[in-house]
Amino acid sequence: MKPGKALIRTFLVFTGAAMTGLWAMKPSTAFEAVPPADVESFRESWRVLAPITASNLAIYPVVSDINADTSEFLTLDAGVASGEVRIAERGALENGMIRRRTARRWPPVETDVAPSAYQGASVNELVLVNDSSRPLILLSGEVVSGGKQNRIIGMDLIVPPKSEPVSLTVFCVEHGRWSSGPAAFGSAGAIAHPGIRAEAEFSKNQSGVWDKVGGTGAAMGVGSPTGSYMDMVTSPMAERARKAVELPIEREFEQKLREALRGRGVVGAVVAINGQLVWSDVFSSAALFREYWPKLLRSYAVEAQSQPGVSKPLPGLKEAQAFLEAVHGHVTVESRSGVYRRTEIASTGFQVEALEALEGKADSGLLIHYNKMARD
């Protein structure tokens, strides 16, 4: 993030284990904490539009008249396609597939490579190198295929440019295989649907992930010899059902937004299934949201397929707006100085994860991704 770019400024208030976290978006030439009086300007910048529906799925677009410049960030799909981002089983370092180089971490650290990067393969850990000159964004639920079994990224993360091998938390979505596939992992061009993402991102439960994968196949009436999530959701039967939901939403999404935006950018979506608000994904820029939108819509459609039922009346706009904004709860913060801060908020009925990109010694950063889900 370079001086002069439009940035999102973040304001966090901690009171013991409880917090009210409200993020404000404003153009700025430097990172700085937002004073309390400015919090409302951010909340007012997010507007939920009327839902676009198909079958039991409803998508409420989230728009904002404030837009950050996120052009310097690299996505997983783009990085893998260019060869600048490489992912392998833990232990691939030993056979030279991912070689150690002179330390070029951002920022520099004393340890070149985590010791675990040289140990044997592990279900819940891979190794990633970002050879590009841009910070890499990883989203929880992004599917990588290859190695001994397909995995999903376990949490939102930013990997600095020109990184040494980084240990990556992952969850298996191919229970029935532990054998060599392609040595290097590729991006499957998909994000696991919210039910699976929740087990990985919030519950951090491998058994829960496997149960959700199995339940998805059962709900869709499809199977896989290796219990592969991607085999299930890309099967001809599942694809036909998914497209029946996905394509009408895509068409109406584009048409409705052209009529309604009036200069505002679409930065995210709130999702309802069977008349229940269940999920939201919001980004700092319309450009970043558009990069992820095809994968996100596909994941929402799969979630809707996996939850057949009788739909209740759709929530109104006020309910959808309130679902997006409410963030009171128990807070857990994980950060790496100068790279990222990930804030998790757990409360009765929902959980939130917010990923910020940090620069230098600044205490507040650029909000990259805000994800909220309903929980029982």
C-alpha positions in Angstrom: 0.0 0.0 0.0 1.7 3.2 -1.2 1.1 6.7 0.2 -1.5 8.5 -1.8 -3.8 5.6 -2.4 -7.3 5.5 -1.0 -7.2 3.4 2.1 -9.7 1.9 4.6 -9.0 3.1 8.1 -10.0 0.9 11.0 -11.3 1.8 14.4 -11.4 -0.9 17.1 -12.6 -0.4 20.7 -11.7 -3.2 23.2 -13.5 -3.6 26.6 -12.1 -6.7 28.2 -13.2 -9.7 26.0 -15.9 -7.7 24.4 -15.5 -5.3 21.5 -17.5 -3.1 19.2 -15.6 -3.2 15.9 -16.7 -0.7 13.2 -14.6 -0.1 10.2 -14.6 3.3 8.4 -13.6 3.8 4.7 -12.1 7.1 3.7 -9.5 8.3 1.2 -6.3 9.0 3.1 -2.6 9.5 2.4 -1.5 7.6 5.5 -2.8 5.0 7.9 -4.3 6.4 11.1 -6.8 5.4 13.7 -10.3 6.8 13.0 -11.7 8.9 15.9 -15.1 7.7 17.3 -16.9 10.6 15.5 -15.9 9.1 12.1 -17.2 5.6 12.7 -20.6 6.4 11.4 -19.3 7.6 8.1 -18.0 4.1 7.4 -21.2 2.3 8.5 -23.2 4.7 6.3 -20.9 3.8 3.3 -22.2 0.2 3.1 -25.7 -0.1 1.7 -27.6 -3.4 1.2 -29.7 -3.5 -2.0 -32.9 -5.5 -2.6 -32.2 -9.2 -3.0 -31.7 -11.1 -6.2 -33.3 -14.6 -5.9 -33.3 -18.0 -7.5 -34.8 -21.1 -5.9 -34.0 -21.0 -2.2 -31.0 -18.6 -2.6 -31.1 -14.8 -2.2 -28.2 -12.5 -2.7 -28.3 -8.9 -1.3 -25.6 -6.8 -3.1 -23.6 -4.5 -0.8 -22.6 -1.2 -2.4 -20.4 1.7 -1.2 -19.5 5.1 -2.6 -16.0 4.7 -1.1 -13.5 2.5 -3.0 -10.0 1.6 -2.0 -7.2 1.0 -4.5 -6.3 -2.7 -4.2 -4.5 -3.1 -7.5 -1.2 -4.0 -5.8 -2.6 -7.2 -4.3 -2.3 -10.6 -6.0 -5.0 -13.3 -5.8 -4.3 -17.0 -5.5 -5.7 -17.8 -9.0 -3.6 -15.2 -10.7 -0.5 -16.1 -8.7 -0.7 -19.8 -9.4 -1.5 -19.2 -13.1 1.6 -17.0 -13.5 3.9 -19.4 -11.7 4.8 -16.8 -9.1 2.9 -18.6 -6.3 3.9 -22.2 -5.7 2.3 -24.6 -3.2 3.5 -28.1 -2.2 3.2 -30.7 0.5 5.2 -30.1 3.6 8.4 -32.0 3.0 8.7 -31.0 -0.7 11.5 -28.7 0.4 13.6 -31.8 1.0 13.5 -33.0 -2.6 14.1 -29.6 -4.0 10.7 -28.9 -5.4 10.6 -25.6 -3.5 14.1 -24.5 -2.9 15.4 -22.2 -0.3 16.7 -18.9 -1.5 18.5 -16.0 0.1 16.1 -14.5 2.6 13.9 -11.8 1.1 11.1 -11.7 3.6 8.9 -8.6 3.9 9.7 -7.4 6.5 13.0 -9.3 7.2 12.8 -11.8 10.1 15.5 -13.8 11.8 14.3 -17.3 10.8 14.5 -18.0 7.0 12.1 -21.0 7.0 9.9 -22.6 9.7 11.5 -25.9 10.7 8.2 -27.7 10.0 8.6 -26.8 6.4 11.2 -29.5 6.1 9.3 -32.3 7.8 7.0 -34.9 6.2 3.7 -34.3 4.5 0.8 -33.3 6.8 -3.0 -33.3 6.3 -3.4 -29.8 7.7 -0.2 -28.1 6.5 1.2 -27.2 3.1 4.1 -25.0 2.1 3.7 -21.8 0.0 6.1 -19.5 -1.7 5.1 -16.1 -3.1 7.8 -15.2 -5.6 5.9 -12.2 -6.9 6.6 -8.6 -6.0 3.0 -8.2 -4.7 1.3 -9.2 -1.4 -0.7 -12.3 -1.9 -4.3 -12.6 -0.6 -5.5 -16.0 0.5 -9.2 -16.5 1.4 -10.5 -19.2 3.7 -12.1 -22.0 1.7 -10.1 -21.5 -1.6 -9.5 -25.0 -3.0 -6.1 -26.2 -4.1 -5.8 -29.5 -5.9 -2.9 -31.9 -6.2 -0.4 -33.4 -3.8 -1.6 -36.3 -1.7 -5.1 -34.9 -1.4 -7.0 -31.7 -2.3 -7.2 -29.1 0.5 -8.8 -25.8 1.3 -7.1 -22.7 2.7 -7.9 -22.7 6.4 -8.0 -18.9 7.1 -7.8 -15.5 5.5 -4.1 -14.5 5.1 -1.7 -12.1 3.4 1.7 -13.5 2.3 4.3 -10.8 1.8 6.1 -10.4 -1.6 9.3 -12.4 -2.3 8.6 -14.7 0.6 10.6 -17.7 1.8 8.5 -20.9 2.2 5.5 -20.2 4.5 3.7 -22.9 6.4 0.0 -22.8 5.4 -2.9 -24.1 7.5 -5.2 -26.1 5.3 -8.0 -28.7 5.6 -8.5 -31.8 3.6 -11.6 -32.0 1.2 -10.7 -35.4 -0.3 -10.9 -37.9 2.6 -10.4 -41.1 0.6 -7.0 -40.3 -1.0 -3.5 -40.1 0.5 -1.3 -40.8 -2.6 0.8 -38.8 -4.9 -1.0 -36.6 -7.4 0.6 -33.6 -9.2 3.6 -32.6 -7.1 2.7 -28.9 -7.3 -0.8 -27.8 -6.2 -2.9 -25.8 -8.6 -5.8 -23.6 -7.9 -9.1 -25.4 -8.5 -10.7 -22.0 -9.2 -13.3 -22.6 -6.5 -14.2 -21.6 -2.9 -15.8 -24.2 -0.7 -19.4 -23.3 0.2 -20.1 -21.5 3.5 -20.9 -24.6 5.5 -17.4 -26.0 4.9 -15.7 -22.7 5.2 -17.2 -22.3 8.7 -15.9 -25.6 9.9 -12.4 -24.6 8.7 -12.3 -20.9 9.4 -14.2 -20.7 12.7 -14.4 -24.2 14.2 -11.0 -25.3 12.8 -12.4 -28.9 12.8 -11.0 -31.4 10.2 -13.7 -34.0 11.1 -16.3 -31.3 10.7 -15.0 -30.4 7.2 -15.1 -34.1 6.2 -18.7 -34.4 7.5 -19.8 -31.4 5.6 -18.2 -32.7 2.4 -20.0 -36.0 2.8 -23.2 -34.3 3.6 -22.9 -32.2 0.5 -22.6 -35.3 -1.7 -25.6 -36.9 0.0 -27.7 -33.8 -0.4 -26.8 -33.6 -4.1 -27.2 -37.3 -4.8 -23.6 -37.6 -6.0 -20.5 -39.4 -4.8 -16.7 -39.6 -5.4 -14.4 -42.6 -5.1 -12.0 -40.6 -3.1 -14.6 -38.4 -1.2 -13.4 -35.4 -3.3 -15.4 -32.2 -2.8 -14.5 -31.0 -6.3 -15.6 -34.3 -7.9 -19.0 -33.9 -6.2 -19.7 -30.2 -7.0 -18.5 -30.5 -10.6 -20.4 -33.7 -11.4 -22.8 -33.3 -14.3 -25.9 -33.7 -12.0 -24.6 -31.1 -9.5 -23.5 -28.7 -12.2 -27.0 -28.7 -13.8 -28.7 -28.0 -10.5 -26.2 -25.4 -9.6 -26.4 -23.5 -12.9 -30.2 -23.4 -12.6 -29.7 -21.2 -9.6 -26.4 -19.5 -10.5 -27.2 -18.3 -14.1 -30.4 -16.4 -13.3 -28.7 -14.6 -10.4 -25.8 -13.7 -12.6 -28.0 -12.2 -15.3 -30.2 -10.2 -12.9 -27.2 -9.1 -10.8 -25.6 -7.4 -13.8 -28.9 -5.8 -14.9 -30.1 -4.7 -11.5 -26.8 -3.2 -10.5 -26.5 -1.2 -13.7 -29.8 0.4 -12.8 -29.2 0.9 -9.1 -25.5 1.8 -8.6 -25.4 5.4 -9.7 -21.7 5.7 -9.1 -21.5 3.3 -6.2 -19.4 0.2 -6.4 -20.5 -3.3 -5.5 -18.1 -4.4 -2.7 -19.8 -7.5 -1.4 -22.9 -9.6 -0.7 -25.2 -10.7 2.1 -26.6 -14.2 1.6 -29.9 -15.8 2.6 -30.9 -19.4 2.2 -34.4 -20.6 2.8 -35.3 -17.2 4.1 -32.5 -17.2 6.7 -29.6 -14.7 6.6 -26.5 -16.9 6.8 -23.4 -15.3 5.4 -21.7 -12.2 4.1 -18.5 -11.4 2.2 -17.4 -7.8 1.8 -14.2 -6.4 0.3 -12.4 -3.0 0.3 -12.9 -2.4 -3.4 -15.3 -3.2 -6.2 -12.4 -4.5 -8.3 -11.4 -7.0 -5.6 -15.0 -8.2 -5.1 -15.4 -8.7 -8.8 -12.3 -10.9 -8.9 -13.8 -13.2 -6.3 -17.5 -12.9 -7.3 -17.7 -15.9 -9.7 -16.2 -18.3 -7.1 -18.3 -16.8 -4.3 -21.6 -17.1 -6.3 -20.8 -20.7 -7.1 -20.1 -21.4 -3.5 -23.4 -19.8 -2.4 -25.3 -21.9 -5.0 -23.7 -25.1 -3.7 -24.7 -24.1 -0.2 -28.3 -23.6 -1.3 -28.2 -27.0 -3.0 -26.9 -28.7 0.2 -29.8 -27.2 2.2 -33.1 -28.1 0.5 -36.1 -27.0 2.4 -39.2 -24.8 2.6 -38.2 -21.1 2.3 -39.6 -18.6 4.8 -40.4 -15.0 3.7 -37.2 -13.1 2.7 -35.7 -10.8 5.3 -36.2 -7.1 4.6 -33.4 -4.7 3.8 -33.2 -3.4 7.4 -32.7 -7.0 8.6 -30.0 -7.6 6.0 -28.2 -4.3 6.9 -28.4 -5.2 10.6 -26.9 -8.6 10.0 -24.0 -7.1 8.1 -23.2 -4.5 10.8 -23.6 -6.2 14.2 -20.2 -7.0 15.5 -20.4 -7.2 19.3 -18.7 -10.2 20.9 -15.5 -11.9 22.2 -12.5 -10.9 20.2 -9.4 -12.8 19.2 -6.6 -11.0 17.3 -3.7 -12.5 15.4 -1.2 -10.4 13.6 2.2 -10.2 11.9 3.9 -6.9 12.2 3.9 -5.0 9.0 1.9 -7.6 7.1 -1.6 -8.4 8.3 -4.0 -8.4 11.3 -6.8 -10.9 11.5 -9.6 -10.2 14.0 -12.2 -12.8 14.9 -15.3 -11.9 16.8 -17.5 -14.6 18.3 -21.0 -13.9 19.6 -24.3 -15.6 20.2 -25.7 -16.3 16.8 -22.8 -15.2 14.6 -19.0 -15.0 14.0 -17.0 -12.5 12.1 -13.5 -12.5 10.6 -11.8 -9.3 9.4 -8.5 -9.3 7.5 -6.4 -6.1 7.3 -3.2 -5.5 5.4 -0.7 -3.6 7.5 2.2 -1.5 6.4 5.3 -0.6 8.4 4.6 0.2 12.0 1.1 1.5 11.5 -1.5 0.3 14.1 -4.4 0.4 11.6 -4.5 -0.9 8.1 -6.4 -1.6 4.9 -9.4 -3.8 5.5 -9.2 -6.5 2.8 -12.0 -8.9 3.6 -14.9 -8.8 6.1 -16.7 -12.2 6.5 -19.7 -12.8 8.8 -21.7 -15.9 9.3 -24.7 -17.0 11.4 -24.1 -19.7 13.9 -26.4 -21.8 16.0 
